[in-house]
Amino acid sequence: MTEPHTGQGHPFTLSDFDFALPPDLIAQHPTAERSGSRLLDGTTSSPHDRCFKDLPAQLNAGDLLVFNDTKVMNARLFGEKPTGGKVELLVERVLTGNQVVAHMRVSKKPEAGVTLTLDGAPGSKDHPCATLLGRWPDANGTLFRFVLSNDDGDDPYALMARHGHVPLPPYITHTDSAQDAQRYQTIFAKHPGAVAAPTAALHFDQALLDSLEARGVHSTHITLHVGAGTFQPVKTENIAAHQMHSEWYQMPVSAQAAIAACRERGGRVVAVGTTTVRTLESWALQASAGTHAGAMVNCTGDTRIFITPGFDFKVVDLLITNFHLPKSSLMMLVSALAGHAHIMALYQHAIAQRYRFFSYGDAMLLARR
C-alpha cells in the first residue's frame, strides 16, 4: 500500500483550496454529445477557451493518452430492515464468498447478524438479501454477505446489475435514469469495481479517439476502482493531517511498456483524469522503492497516495481533468501539478465564463510546471 505523500515544507492550508461556486454551474446532466463539452486550455500562462473536440490539435504525434478502464457498478441498493425501516447501501468493494463492503444509510444501525431485504428488479418477485457481518475498517464501511437469487447465481456483480442503481454523485439531484446508465460510464469501461466514474474520460467518443489516433497520438489503459472516498471532504485545516481513502489499482505491463516507448520517442504522458494520475504516480513510487526490482511486472495493490503541492511527479506530463469540489484532495492534486496560483486563476476564469462543473461538467487541460 502506498503511503500518503504531501510534499515537505509547503505553506498551504485547507482554506487555500476554497472558492465560491454558483450552484447553477453544477452540471446535472451530460452534454448531448460526449465530446460536445468545453475544454479550458490551461497549459500556458493565459487561459484559452476551446471545445473538447479541439483536443487532438493540442497534442503532438507521439504523445500517450493513459485512460482508466474501470467500470462503474450499479452500486446503490435499496431495501429495508426486518422492522420495516428503510436502508440504502452503497457497495464499495466486492470480496470473495458473496461478501461486499458497503456504506449504509439508515436511521438506526442494525446489529451484526441482521438480514436486510433488498428491493427486487421492477416487476420481479425476486428479493435478494444482505446479512450484516460487521465493520470493515479499511474502507470505513460495513461488511455484508449477499444472499443471492437463482437468477444471480453466486455473482454479486450480477445482483447489482439486476437490482442496483447508478451511484450518481451527491451533487447530482435527480434519480438515476437510462441516460445515466449509459453516460455515467466511459465507452471503454471494462473492469467492474468503481462507485464513481473517471469523469475526465466521459468526454471521449469513438470519433474523437479515431481523430487522436490519426494524429499519431497513442493510448493505453490502467485500472483504478474509484471509491466513495473520492467525495470525502478534507476537514482538517492542516492538510497533512488528512487521512486519505484507499483505492485498488492495477498497472499492467502493457501500460508500462507504452510509457517506456513514449519516453523513447520523446512524447508526453497525458493522464486522462486524476484517478490515472494516482495510479501512475503510485506505481512510480513503488518502483522507486525497489518493489519491482527494475522488471516490468503486472502491478496491483491499494493506494492511499495524497498528492499536494510539493509532490515530485515522476510520470505525468499533461492532465485532462474535470473541475473539482472546493477544499477537496483533487484540488490539491491539480495544484501540485500545474501550480496553486495558476489553478485558482483558471477556476475564477471558468466561473466567469460559466463553465459547467463536476462529473457531468466541462474539462480542462493542464501541464506540469
Short mmCIF file of the C-alpha atoms (twelve columns), coordinates in Angstrom:
data_MODEL
# 
_entry.id   MODEL 
# 
loop_
_atom_site.group_PDB 
_atom_site.id 
_atom_site.type_symbol 
_atom_site.label_atom_id 
_atom_site.label_alt_id 
_atom_site.label_comp_id 
_atom_site.label_asym_id 
_atom_site.label_seq_id 
_atom_site.Cartn_x 
_atom_site.Cartn_y 
_atom_site.Cartn_z 
_atom_site.pdbx_PDB_model_num 
ATOM 1   C CA . MET A 1   0.000   0.000   0.000   1 
ATOM 2   C CA . THR A 2   1.358   3.409   -0.959  1 
ATOM 3   C CA . GLU A 3   1.543   5.806   1.948   1 
ATOM 4   C CA . PRO A 4   0.147   9.355   1.778   1 
ATOM 5   C CA . HIS A 5   2.572   11.818  0.221   1 
ATOM 6   C CA . THR A 6   2.099   15.514  0.907   1 
ATOM 7   C CA . GLY A 7   5.354   17.161  -0.114  1 
ATOM 8   C CA . GLN A 8   7.551   18.733  2.512   1 
ATOM 9   C CA . GLY A 9   7.616   22.301  3.735   1 
ATOM 10  C CA . HIS A 10  4.696   23.722  1.751   1 
ATOM 11  C CA . PRO A 11  2.737   26.524  3.464   1 
ATOM 12  C CA . PHE A 12  -0.719  25.621  2.178   1 
ATOM 13  C CA . THR A 13  -3.745  25.069  4.394   1 
ATOM 14  C CA . LEU A 14  -7.234  23.856  3.566   1 
ATOM 15  C CA . SER A 15  -8.570  27.392  3.094   1 
ATOM 16  C CA . ASP A 16  -6.143  27.924  0.217   1 
ATOM 17  C CA . PHE A 17  -8.153  25.481  -1.895  1 
ATOM 18  C CA . ASP A 18  -11.557 27.074  -1.366  1 
ATOM 19  C CA . PHE A 19  -13.592 29.013  -3.922  1 
ATOM 20  C CA . ALA A 20  -17.191 30.205  -4.264  1 
ATOM 21  C CA . LEU A 21  -19.129 28.304  -6.914  1 
ATOM 22  C CA . PRO A 22  -22.593 29.425  -8.071  1 
ATOM 23  C CA . PRO A 23  -24.861 26.359  -7.636  1 
ATOM 24  C CA . ASP A 24  -26.286 26.729  -11.129 1 
ATOM 25  C CA . LEU A 25  -22.860 25.884  -12.601 1 
ATOM 26  C CA . ILE A 26  -23.035 22.334  -11.205 1 
ATOM 27  C CA . ALA A 27  -23.926 20.216  -14.242 1 
ATOM 28  C CA . GLN A 28  -26.925 17.984  -13.582 1 
ATOM 29  C CA . HIS A 29  -26.937 16.254  -16.972 1 
ATOM 30  C CA . PRO A 30  -24.314 15.443  -19.622 1 
ATOM 31  C CA . THR A 31  -23.967 17.307  -22.892 1 
ATOM 32  C CA . ALA A 32  -25.861 15.947  -25.897 1 
ATOM 33  C CA . GLU A 33  -22.599 14.532  -27.283 1 
ATOM 34  C CA . ARG A 34  -19.752 13.205  -25.168 1 
ATOM 35  C CA . SER A 35  -17.170 15.353  -26.942 1 
ATOM 36  C CA . GLY A 36  -19.512 18.340  -27.082 1 
ATOM 37  C CA . SER A 37  -18.284 19.775  -23.790 1 
ATOM 38  C CA . ARG A 38  -15.940 22.730  -23.413 1 
ATOM 39  C CA . LEU A 39  -12.207 22.497  -22.782 1 
ATOM 40  C CA . LEU A 40  -10.326 25.129  -20.802 1 
ATOM 41  C CA . ASP A 41  -6.734  25.040  -22.031 1 
ATOM 42  C CA . GLY A 42  -4.558  25.915  -19.063 1 
ATOM 43  C CA . THR A 43  -1.236  24.739  -20.472 1 
ATOM 44  C CA . THR A 44  0.043   28.321  -20.914 1 
ATOM 45  C CA . SER A 45  0.037   31.300  -18.562 1 
ATOM 46  C CA . SER A 46  -3.169  32.674  -20.121 1 
ATOM 47  C CA . PRO A 47  -6.312  30.514  -20.381 1 
ATOM 48  C CA . HIS A 48  -7.776  29.601  -23.759 1 
ATOM 49  C CA . ASP A 49  -11.410 28.604  -24.209 1 
ATOM 50  C CA . ARG A 50  -11.787 25.658  -26.560 1 
ATOM 51  C CA . CYS A 51  -14.140 22.793  -27.374 1 
ATOM 52  C CA . PHE A 52  -13.249 19.276  -26.279 1 
ATOM 53  C CA . LYS A 53  -13.249 18.236  -29.940 1 
ATOM 54  C CA . ASP A 54  -10.214 20.544  -30.283 1 
ATOM 55  C CA . LEU A 55  -8.134  18.201  -28.113 1 
ATOM 56  C CA . PRO A 56  -6.226  16.495  -30.973 1 
ATOM 57  C CA . ALA A 57  -4.805  19.863  -32.031 1 
ATOM 58  C CA . GLN A 58  -3.442  20.419  -28.516 1 
ATOM 59  C CA . LEU A 59  -1.474  17.147  -28.512 1 
ATOM 60  C CA . ASN A 60  1.541   16.031  -30.514 1 
ATOM 61  C CA . ALA A 61  2.198   12.924  -32.554 1 
ATOM 62  C CA . GLY A 62  3.958   10.519  -30.223 1 
ATOM 63  C CA . ASP A 63  2.119   11.651  -27.082 1 
ATOM 64  C CA . LEU A 64  0.486   8.927   -24.983 1 
ATOM 65  C CA . LEU A 65  -3.024  9.125   -23.513 1 
ATOM 66  C CA . VAL A 66  -3.487  6.944   -20.425 1 
ATOM 67  C CA . PHE A 67  -7.117  6.026   -19.689 1 
ATOM 68  C CA . ASN A 68  -8.700  4.420   -16.630 1 
ATOM 69  C CA . ASP A 69  -10.823 1.492   -17.865 1 
ATOM 70  C CA . THR A 70  -12.661 0.863   -14.596 1 
ATOM 71  C CA . LYS A 71  -16.394 0.186   -14.876 1 
ATOM 72  C CA . VAL A 72  -18.962 1.778   -12.570 1 
ATOM 73  C CA . MET A 73  -21.078 -0.772  -10.728 1 
ATOM 74  C CA . ASN A 74  -24.804 -0.287  -10.122 1 
ATOM 75  C CA . ALA A 75  -23.597 0.046   -6.561  1 
ATOM 76  C CA . ARG A 76  -26.594 1.757   -4.926  1 
ATOM 77  C CA . LEU A 77  -29.111 -0.709  -3.450  1 
ATOM 78  C CA . PHE A 78  -32.285 -0.008  -1.513  1 
ATOM 79  C CA . GLY A 79  -34.093 -2.228  0.960   1 
ATOM 80  C CA . GLU A 80  -35.437 -2.491  4.474   1 
ATOM 81  C CA . LYS A 81  -34.695 -3.924  7.899   1 
ATOM 82  C CA . PRO A 82  -36.849 -6.646  9.462   1 
ATOM 83  C CA . THR A 83  -38.574 -3.819  11.370  1 
ATOM 84  C CA . GLY A 84  -39.557 -2.118  8.114   1 
ATOM 85  C CA . GLY A 85  -37.060 0.724   8.377   1 
ATOM 86  C CA . LYS A 86  -35.613 1.860   5.058   1 
ATOM 87  C CA . VAL A 87  -31.947 1.186   4.226   1 
ATOM 88  C CA . GLU A 88  -29.652 2.346   1.456   1 
ATOM 89  C CA . LEU A 89  -26.391 0.552   0.660   1 
ATOM 90  C CA . LEU A 90  -23.521 1.815   -1.476  1 
ATOM 91  C CA . VAL A 91  -21.295 -1.139  -2.354  1 
ATOM 92  C CA . GLU A 92  -17.651 -0.062  -2.181  1 
ATOM 93  C CA . ARG A 93  -15.864 -3.324  -2.894  1 
ATOM 94  C CA . VAL A 94  -16.696 -6.919  -3.845  1 
ATOM 95  C CA . LEU A 95  -14.872 -9.659  -1.903  1 
ATOM 96  C CA . THR A 96  -14.922 -13.449 -2.146  1 
ATOM 97  C CA . GLY A 97  -17.708 -15.634 -0.774  1 
ATOM 98  C CA . ASN A 98  -20.550 -13.290 -1.815  1 
ATOM 99  C CA . GLN A 99  -19.220 -10.700 0.632   1 
ATOM 100 C CA . VAL A 100 -19.153 -6.975  -0.094  1 
ATOM 101 C CA . VAL A 101 -18.026 -3.848  1.702   1 
ATOM 102 C CA . ALA A 102 -20.737 -1.202  1.673   1 
ATOM 103 C CA . HIS A 103 -21.609 2.151   3.192   1 
ATOM 104 C CA . MET A 104 -25.010 2.074   4.890   1 
ATOM 105 C CA . ARG A 105 -27.525 4.900   5.261   1 
ATOM 106 C CA . VAL A 106 -30.153 4.080   7.860   1 
ATOM 107 C CA . SER A 107 -31.922 5.898   10.693  1 
ATOM 108 C CA . LYS A 108 -30.827 3.325   13.286  1 
ATOM 109 C CA . LYS A 109 -27.995 0.963   12.510  1 
ATOM 110 C CA . PRO A 110 -28.917 -2.739  12.854  1 
ATOM 111 C CA . GLU A 111 -26.767 -5.186  14.798  1 
ATOM 112 C CA . ALA A 112 -24.443 -7.740  13.245  1 
ATOM 113 C CA . GLY A 113 -26.362 -10.810 12.120  1 
ATOM 114 C CA . VAL A 114 -29.426 -8.883  10.940  1 
ATOM 115 C CA . THR A 115 -30.547 -9.678  7.386   1 
ATOM 116 C CA . LEU A 116 -31.814 -6.869  5.180   1 
ATOM 117 C CA . THR A 117 -34.287 -7.451  2.359   1 
ATOM 118 C CA . LEU A 118 -33.214 -5.651  -0.802  1 
ATOM 119 C CA . ASP A 119 -35.575 -4.266  -3.409  1 
ATOM 120 C CA . GLY A 120 -36.029 -6.543  -6.387  1 
ATOM 121 C CA . ALA A 121 -35.929 -5.634  -10.051 1 
ATOM 122 C CA . PRO A 122 -39.047 -3.827  -11.360 1 
ATOM 123 C CA . GLY A 123 -41.869 -6.291  -11.897 1 
ATOM 124 C CA . SER A 124 -39.948 -9.089  -10.187 1 
ATOM 125 C CA . LYS A 125 -40.991 -11.102 -7.158  1 
ATOM 126 C CA . ASP A 126 -37.329 -11.749 -6.509  1 
ATOM 127 C CA . HIS A 127 -35.908 -10.023 -3.398  1 
ATOM 128 C CA . PRO A 128 -32.245 -10.697 -2.601  1 
ATOM 129 C CA . CYS A 129 -30.962 -10.228 0.926   1 
ATOM 130 C CA . ALA A 130 -27.859 -8.899  2.644   1 
ATOM 131 C CA . THR A 131 -26.692 -10.082 6.066   1 
ATOM 132 C CA . LEU A 132 -24.678 -7.604  8.123   1 
ATOM 133 C CA . LEU A 133 -21.442 -9.231  9.301   1 
ATOM 134 C CA . GLY A 134 -19.619 -6.337  10.977  1 
ATOM 135 C CA . ARG A 135 -17.284 -3.410  10.386  1 
ATOM 136 C CA . TRP A 136 -14.704 -3.172  7.597   1 
ATOM 137 C CA . PRO A 137 -12.185 -0.613  8.864   1 
ATOM 138 C CA . ASP A 138 -10.001 -0.386  5.757   1 
ATOM 139 C CA . ALA A 139 -12.822 1.142   3.716   1 
ATOM 140 C CA . ASN A 140 -14.626 2.745   6.671   1 
ATOM 141 C CA . GLY A 141 -17.616 0.635   5.703   1 
ATOM 142 C CA . THR A 142 -19.683 -2.365  6.731   1 
ATOM 143 C CA . LEU A 143 -19.213 -5.990  5.703   1 
ATOM 144 C CA . PHE A 144 -22.224 -7.801  4.255   1 
ATOM 145 C CA . ARG A 145 -22.876 -11.206 2.751   1 
ATOM 146 C CA . PHE A 146 -25.338 -11.238 -0.117  1 
ATOM 147 C CA . VAL A 147 -27.929 -13.998 -0.220  1 
ATOM 148 C CA . LEU A 148 -28.406 -14.248 -3.953  1 
ATOM 149 C CA . SER A 149 -31.331 -15.272 -6.099  1 
ATOM 150 C CA . ASN A 150 -31.194 -18.192 -8.502  1 
ATOM 151 C CA . ASP A 151 -31.021 -15.744 -11.403 1 
ATOM 152 C CA . ASP A 152 -27.936 -14.079 -9.967  1 
ATOM 153 C CA . GLY A 153 -26.087 -17.299 -9.201  1 
ATOM 154 C CA . ASP A 154 -23.098 -16.585 -6.983  1 
ATOM 155 C CA . ASP A 155 -22.110 -13.249 -8.544  1 
ATOM 156 C CA . PRO A 156 -22.630 -10.000 -6.577  1 
ATOM 157 C CA . TYR A 157 -21.914 -8.060  -9.789  1 
ATOM 158 C CA . ALA A 158 -24.924 -9.736  -11.409 1 
ATOM 159 C CA . LEU A 159 -27.074 -8.871  -8.386  1 
ATOM 160 C CA . MET A 160 -26.082 -5.215  -8.660  1 
ATOM 161 C CA . ALA A 161 -26.641 -5.217  -12.412 1 
ATOM 162 C CA . ARG A 162 -30.191 -6.511  -11.909 1 
ATOM 163 C CA . HIS A 163 -31.227 -4.711  -8.744  1 
ATOM 164 C CA . GLY A 164 -28.866 -1.780  -8.241  1 
ATOM 165 C CA . HIS A 165 -28.910 1.859   -9.281  1 
ATOM 166 C CA . VAL A 166 -26.251 4.089   -10.840 1 
ATOM 167 C CA . PRO A 167 -24.371 5.685   -7.899  1 
ATOM 168 C CA . LEU A 168 -24.655 9.294   -9.041  1 
ATOM 169 C CA . PRO A 169 -22.582 11.786  -7.015  1 
ATOM 170 C CA . PRO A 170 -24.307 13.609  -4.135  1 
ATOM 171 C CA . TYR A 171 -24.379 16.932  -6.010  1 
ATOM 172 C CA . ILE A 172 -26.476 15.440  -8.847  1 
ATOM 173 C CA . THR A 173 -30.018 15.739  -7.575  1 
ATOM 174 C CA . HIS A 174 -32.119 13.648  -9.962  1 
ATOM 175 C CA . THR A 175 -32.860 9.938   -9.666  1 
ATOM 176 C CA . ASP A 176 -30.700 7.810   -11.939 1 
ATOM 177 C CA . SER A 177 -32.153 7.195   -15.388 1 
ATOM 178 C CA . ALA A 178 -31.458 5.201   -18.530 1 
ATOM 179 C CA . GLN A 179 -29.377 8.149   -19.765 1 
ATOM 180 C CA . ASP A 180 -27.210 7.978   -16.645 1 
ATOM 181 C CA . ALA A 181 -26.722 4.229   -17.075 1 
ATOM 182 C CA . GLN A 182 -25.114 4.976   -20.433 1 
ATOM 183 C CA . ARG A 183 -23.428 8.347   -19.923 1 
ATOM 184 C CA . TYR A 184 -22.029 7.859   -16.397 1 
ATOM 185 C CA . GLN A 185 -19.805 5.194   -17.931 1 
ATOM 186 C CA . THR A 186 -16.862 5.556   -20.317 1 
ATOM 187 C CA . ILE A 187 -17.074 3.939   -23.735 1 
ATOM 188 C CA . PHE A 188 -14.104 1.710   -22.858 1 
ATOM 189 C CA . ALA A 189 -15.237 0.679   -19.348 1 
ATOM 190 C CA . LYS A 190 -14.082 -2.907  -18.876 1 
ATOM 191 C CA . HIS A 191 -13.359 -3.934  -15.272 1 
ATOM 192 C CA . PRO A 192 -16.293 -3.517  -12.816 1 
ATOM 193 C CA . GLY A 193 -15.435 -2.188  -9.383  1 
ATOM 194 C CA . ALA A 194 -15.918 1.602   -9.257  1 
ATOM 195 C CA . VAL A 195 -18.599 3.565   -7.416  1 
ATOM 196 C CA . ALA A 196 -17.819 6.752   -9.325  1 
ATOM 197 C CA . ALA A 197 -16.827 7.329   -12.926 1 
ATOM 198 C CA . PRO A 198 -13.382 8.510   -14.038 1 
ATOM 199 C CA . THR A 199 -15.161 11.605  -15.281 1 
ATOM 200 C CA . ALA A 200 -12.471 13.147  -17.481 1 
ATOM 201 C CA . ALA A 201 -12.771 10.102  -19.744 1 
ATOM 202 C CA . LEU A 202 -16.525 10.605  -20.175 1 
ATOM 203 C CA . HIS A 203 -15.762 13.244  -22.850 1 
ATOM 204 C CA . PHE A 204 -14.243 10.712  -25.246 1 
ATOM 205 C CA . ASP A 205 -16.317 9.148   -28.003 1 
ATOM 206 C CA . GLN A 206 -15.142 6.859   -30.795 1 
ATOM 207 C CA . ALA A 207 -14.915 9.659   -33.363 1 
ATOM 208 C CA . LEU A 208 -12.576 11.628  -31.098 1 
ATOM 209 C CA . LEU A 209 -10.452 8.556   -30.391 1 
ATOM 210 C CA . ASP A 210 -10.169 7.998   -34.133 1 
ATOM 211 C CA . SER A 211 -9.082  11.623  -34.660 1 
ATOM 212 C CA . LEU A 212 -6.419  11.286  -31.972 1 
ATOM 213 C CA . GLU A 213 -5.105  8.081   -33.494 1 
ATOM 214 C CA . ALA A 214 -4.991  9.696   -36.937 1 
ATOM 215 C CA . ARG A 215 -2.866  12.491  -35.471 1 
ATOM 216 C CA . GLY A 216 -0.378  9.947   -34.177 1 
ATOM 217 C CA . VAL A 217 -1.420  10.099  -30.514 1 
ATOM 218 C CA . HIS A 218 -1.050  6.724   -28.787 1 
ATOM 219 C CA . SER A 219 -3.185  5.334   -25.950 1 
ATOM 220 C CA . THR A 220 -3.062  2.725   -23.199 1 
ATOM 221 C CA . HIS A 221 -5.155  1.709   -20.185 1 
ATOM 222 C CA . ILE A 222 -4.718  1.289   -16.448 1 
ATOM 223 C CA . THR A 223 -7.381  0.428   -13.857 1 
ATOM 224 C CA . LEU A 224 -8.247  2.210   -10.628 1 
ATOM 225 C CA . HIS A 225 -11.564 1.414   -8.957  1 
ATOM 226 C CA . VAL A 226 -12.810 4.805   -7.830  1 
ATOM 227 C CA . GLY A 227 -14.131 4.606   -4.278  1 
ATOM 228 C CA . ALA A 228 -16.732 6.608   -2.388  1 
ATOM 229 C CA . GLY A 229 -13.866 8.356   -0.622  1 
ATOM 230 C CA . THR A 230 -13.334 10.440  -3.763  1 
ATOM 231 C CA . PHE A 231 -16.201 12.632  -2.497  1 
ATOM 232 C CA . GLN A 232 -14.890 12.710  1.070   1 
ATOM 233 C CA . PRO A 233 -14.089 16.299  2.087   1 
ATOM 234 C CA . VAL A 234 -10.805 17.308  3.634   1 
ATOM 235 C CA . LYS A 235 -11.812 18.513  7.097   1 
ATOM 236 C CA . THR A 236 -8.515  19.473  8.719   1 
ATOM 237 C CA . GLU A 237 -7.050  22.932  8.127   1 
ATOM 238 C CA . ASN A 238 -3.656  21.254  8.392   1 
ATOM 239 C CA . ILE A 239 -3.922  19.228  5.200   1 
ATOM 240 C CA . ALA A 240 -1.018  16.971  6.173   1 
ATOM 241 C CA . ALA A 241 -3.278  15.541  8.900   1 
ATOM 242 C CA . HIS A 242 -5.884  14.356  6.378   1 
ATOM 243 C CA . GLN A 243 -6.364  10.577  6.190   1 
ATOM 244 C CA . MET A 244 -6.604  9.673   2.517   1 
ATOM 245 C CA . HIS A 245 -9.006  6.965   1.337   1 
ATOM 246 C CA . SER A 246 -7.736  3.729   -0.178  1 
ATOM 247 C CA . GLU A 247 -8.420  2.623   -3.756  1 
ATOM 248 C CA . TRP A 248 -7.417  -0.539  -5.633  1 
ATOM 249 C CA . TYR A 249 -5.391  -0.122  -8.813  1 
ATOM 250 C CA . GLN A 250 -3.682  -2.156  -11.495 1 
ATOM 251 C CA . MET A 251 -0.753  -1.019  -13.608 1 
ATOM 252 C CA . PRO A 252 -0.452  -3.649  -16.350 1 
ATOM 253 C CA . VAL A 253 2.754   -4.463  -18.202 1 
ATOM 254 C CA . SER A 254 1.151   -3.132  -21.405 1 
ATOM 255 C CA . ALA A 255 0.830   0.346   -19.864 1 
ATOM 256 C CA . GLN A 256 4.374   0.235   -18.512 1 
ATOM 257 C CA . ALA A 257 5.688   -0.704  -21.953 1 
ATOM 258 C CA . ALA A 258 3.649   2.061   -23.598 1 
ATOM 259 C CA . ILE A 259 5.118   4.653   -21.218 1 
ATOM 260 C CA . ALA A 260 8.644   3.406   -21.869 1 
ATOM 261 C CA . ALA A 261 8.028   3.638   -25.635 1 
ATOM 262 C CA . CYS A 262 6.588   7.142   -25.232 1 
ATOM 263 C CA . ARG A 263 9.712   8.290   -23.406 1 
ATOM 264 C CA . GLU A 264 11.908  6.686   -26.048 1 
ATOM 265 C CA . ARG A 265 10.241  8.629   -28.870 1 
ATOM 266 C CA . GLY A 266 10.195  11.906  -26.904 1 
ATOM 267 C CA . GLY A 267 6.428   12.007  -26.353 1 
ATOM 268 C CA . ARG A 268 4.477   13.257  -23.368 1 
ATOM 269 C CA . VAL A 269 2.418   11.151  -20.952 1 
ATOM 270 C CA . VAL A 270 -1.116  12.562  -20.808 1 
ATOM 271 C CA . ALA A 271 -3.135  11.315  -17.840 1 
ATOM 272 C CA . VAL A 272 -6.869  11.272  -18.503 1 
ATOM 273 C CA . GLY A 273 -8.254  12.074  -15.067 1 
ATOM 274 C CA . THR A 274 -6.926  12.298  -11.541 1 
ATOM 275 C CA . THR A 275 -7.524  8.573   -10.987 1 
ATOM 276 C CA . THR A 276 -4.994  7.873   -13.709 1 
ATOM 277 C CA . VAL A 277 -2.562  10.285  -12.046 1 
ATOM 278 C CA . ARG A 278 -2.974  8.435   -8.745  1 
ATOM 279 C CA . THR A 279 -2.261  5.117   -10.452 1 
ATOM 280 C CA . LEU A 280 0.762   6.245   -12.442 1 
ATOM 281 C CA . GLU A 281 2.421   8.055   -9.559  1 
ATOM 282 C CA . SER A 282 1.649   5.247   -7.077  1 
ATOM 283 C CA . TRP A 283 3.314   2.804   -9.454  1 
ATOM 284 C CA . ALA A 284 6.309   5.128   -9.810  1 
ATOM 285 C CA . LEU A 285 6.677   5.400   -6.027  1 
ATOM 286 C CA . GLN A 286 6.617   1.626   -5.711  1 
ATOM 287 C CA . ALA A 287 9.205   1.316   -8.471  1 
ATOM 288 C CA . SER A 288 11.485  3.892   -6.829  1 
ATOM 289 C CA . ALA A 289 11.195  1.979   -3.560  1 
ATOM 290 C CA . GLY A 290 12.613  -1.076  -5.326  1 
ATOM 291 C CA . THR A 291 9.409   -3.121  -5.196  1 
ATOM 292 C CA . HIS A 292 9.703   -4.178  -8.844  1 
ATOM 293 C CA . ALA A 293 13.495  -4.592  -8.991  1 
ATOM 294 C CA . GLY A 294 13.526  -2.830  -12.375 1 
ATOM 295 C CA . ALA A 295 11.464  -5.503  -14.135 1 
ATOM 296 C CA . MET A 296 8.125   -4.965  -15.861 1 
ATOM 297 C CA . VAL A 297 5.574   -6.946  -13.896 1 
ATOM 298 C CA . ASN A 298 1.832   -6.562  -13.570 1 
ATOM 299 C CA . CYS A 299 1.490   -4.222  -10.581 1 
ATOM 300 C CA . THR A 300 -1.628  -4.294  -8.382  1 
ATOM 301 C CA . GLY A 301 -2.410  -3.015  -4.931  1 
ATOM 302 C CA . ASP A 302 -4.148  -0.390  -2.843  1 
ATOM 303 C CA . THR A 303 -3.047  3.210   -2.843  1 
ATOM 304 C CA . ARG A 304 -3.596  5.978   -0.319  1 
ATOM 305 C CA . ILE A 305 -1.410  8.437   -2.205  1 
ATOM 306 C CA . PHE A 306 -2.114  12.057  -1.237  1 
ATOM 307 C CA . ILE A 307 -0.729  14.481  -3.800  1 
ATOM 308 C CA . THR A 308 -0.392  18.102  -2.685  1 
ATOM 309 C CA . PRO A 309 1.887   20.993  -3.701  1 
ATOM 310 C CA . GLY A 310 5.479   19.889  -3.284  1 
ATOM 311 C CA . PHE A 311 4.894   16.446  -4.789  1 
ATOM 312 C CA . ASP A 312 7.601   15.268  -7.207  1 
ATOM 313 C CA . PHE A 313 5.807   13.892  -10.281 1 
ATOM 314 C CA . LYS A 314 7.665   11.030  -11.943 1 
ATOM 315 C CA . VAL A 315 5.366   10.092  -14.840 1 
ATOM 316 C CA . VAL A 316 2.625   12.612  -15.709 1 
ATOM 317 C CA . ASP A 317 3.378   15.496  -18.097 1 
ATOM 318 C CA . LEU A 318 -0.149  16.624  -19.006 1 
ATOM 319 C CA . LEU A 319 -3.535  16.121  -17.345 1 
ATOM 320 C CA . ILE A 320 -7.062  16.192  -18.719 1 
ATOM 321 C CA . THR A 321 -9.474  16.660  -15.827 1 
ATOM 322 C CA . ASN A 322 -12.901 17.974  -14.908 1 
ATOM 323 C CA . PHE A 323 -13.420 20.768  -12.364 1 
ATOM 324 C CA . HIS A 324 -13.311 19.678  -8.735  1 
ATOM 325 C CA . LEU A 325 -15.036 20.421  -5.442  1 
ATOM 326 C CA . PRO A 326 -13.716 23.238  -3.243  1 
ATOM 327 C CA . LYS A 327 -11.371 22.138  -0.440  1 
ATOM 328 C CA . SER A 328 -11.047 18.665  -1.968  1 
ATOM 329 C CA . SER A 329 -7.954  16.486  -2.226  1 
ATOM 330 C CA . LEU A 330 -8.332  16.702  -6.018  1 
ATOM 331 C CA . MET A 331 -7.979  20.499  -5.900  1 
ATOM 332 C CA . MET A 332 -4.698  19.866  -4.125  1 
ATOM 333 C CA . LEU A 333 -3.623  17.338  -6.758  1 
ATOM 334 C CA . VAL A 334 -4.189  19.674  -9.708  1 
ATOM 335 C CA . SER A 335 -2.490  22.494  -7.801  1 
ATOM 336 C CA . ALA A 336 0.518   20.247  -7.251  1 
ATOM 337 C CA . LEU A 337 0.736   19.580  -10.976 1 
ATOM 338 C CA . ALA A 338 0.030   22.995  -12.506 1 
ATOM 339 C CA . GLY A 339 0.751   25.432  -9.653  1 
ATOM 340 C CA . HIS A 340 -1.632  26.686  -6.982  1 
ATOM 341 C CA . ALA A 341 -1.913  30.293  -8.186  1 
ATOM 342 C CA . HIS A 342 -2.421  29.162  -11.772 1 
ATOM 343 C CA . ILE A 343 -5.181  26.731  -10.813 1 
ATOM 344 C CA . MET A 344 -7.062  29.277  -8.709  1 
ATOM 345 C CA . ALA A 345 -6.878  31.791  -11.582 1 
ATOM 346 C CA . LEU A 346 -8.162  29.158  -14.024 1 
ATOM 347 C CA . TYR A 347 -11.090 28.357  -11.747 1 
ATOM 348 C CA . GLN A 348 -12.037 32.035  -11.488 1 
ATOM 349 C CA . HIS A 349 -11.884 32.266  -15.284 1 
ATOM 350 C CA . ALA A 350 -14.057 29.155  -15.600 1 
ATOM 351 C CA . ILE A 351 -16.654 30.595  -13.229 1 
ATOM 352 C CA . ALA A 352 -16.690 33.935  -15.044 1 
ATOM 353 C CA . GLN A 353 -17.080 32.146  -18.397 1 
ATOM 354 C CA . ARG A 354 -19.768 29.879  -16.941 1 
ATOM 355 C CA . TYR A 355 -18.101 26.550  -17.487 1 
ATOM 356 C CA . ARG A 356 -20.077 23.545  -16.234 1 
ATOM 357 C CA . PHE A 357 -18.609 21.921  -13.113 1 
ATOM 358 C CA . PHE A 358 -18.057 18.438  -11.668 1 
ATOM 359 C CA . SER A 359 -18.867 14.980  -13.046 1 
ATOM 360 C CA . TYR A 360 -21.127 15.925  -15.962 1 
ATOM 361 C CA . GLY A 361 -19.317 19.231  -16.496 1 
ATOM 362 C CA . ASP A 362 -16.611 20.556  -18.771 1 
ATOM 363 C CA . ALA A 363 -12.905 19.732  -18.772 1 
ATOM 364 C CA . MET A 364 -9.529  21.418  -18.566 1 
ATOM 365 C CA . LEU A 365 -6.077  20.604  -19.958 1 
ATOM 366 C CA . LEU A 366 -3.124  21.186  -17.631 1 
ATOM 367 C CA . ALA A 367 0.640   20.899  -17.989 1 
ATOM 368 C CA . ARG A 368 3.114   20.005  -15.268 1 
ATOM 369 C CA . ARG A 369 5.073   23.011  -14.024 1 
# 
